[in-house]
Amino acid sequence: MGSDPTPSELREGVRAGIVDALDRDADLRGGRTARLLAAAGALGAFGAIGMVRMLSGHPYDHHPTWHLVVFTALWSGLLVVALAIAFLQIRTPSLPFARAARVGLLGLGIAGICSAFCPDQHFLVWWSATRAGRALDAVAWLPLNALCFGGVTSLVFGSAAALVALGRGRAGPIRPLLPAAMLFVLLTPGVALQSVGSSWIVFASWLLGTSLGAYAGVALGIAARARLSAAA
């Protein structure tokens, strides 16, 4: 016996119900997206104000007057983009951009807090006056000192950020390359600003140290978080 064909009224009712559900879902997602974008913009503006405050205290005796505008605009743009990625949970099956952005943002925040307490706003000058910096000066030259300073600081920022930012949720393991790259990109304007007046090799060494330290720090933070999760 063959089955009776589905009545056209039933088929039309099911179709209409599916279409209505999709429309409601699109409306909800659109509203949620708008709210998240507004939150990202608000936090980005708040962060930009903080960056202006931080940069305005930097000694500008050897800087052109346009540096504050350029570096603040660049940093603010990167900050808003990173916040949007994190808030909107942008990701692909193989690239967890949102989680990586959270690590970069938290690492930048930690760096900003540390910079506020640094006794000398020329960070490399302060580092060179420390015991470790003087020891490196005695056996090496300034680019190596910049490389070590960038490596040590970004190692601390990356490990702390990864340990905290990746501690929530049930998402699977994450490789350190993408969050380290996010952190590196967000720290680069600060390295560029601090390197003004020095040689290109100092700037390149500082960037190299920052990239290596960011990767090692994020990897260390991920490993520490995995151990804590396994022990819990």
Protein Blocks (a to p, Z undefined) as FASTA:
>chain_A
ZZddddfklmmmmmmmmmmmmmmmmmmmmmmmmmmmmmmmmmmmmmmmmmmmmmmmpcck
lgcfklmmmmmmmmmmmmmmmmmmmmnopacfklcfklmmmmmmmmmmmmmmmmmmpmbf
blklmmmmmmklmmmmmmmcfklmmmmmmmmmmmmmmmmmmmmmmmgcjbdcddfklmmm
mmmmmmmmmmmmmmgoiafklmmmmmmmmmmmmmmmmmmmmmmmmmmmmmZZ
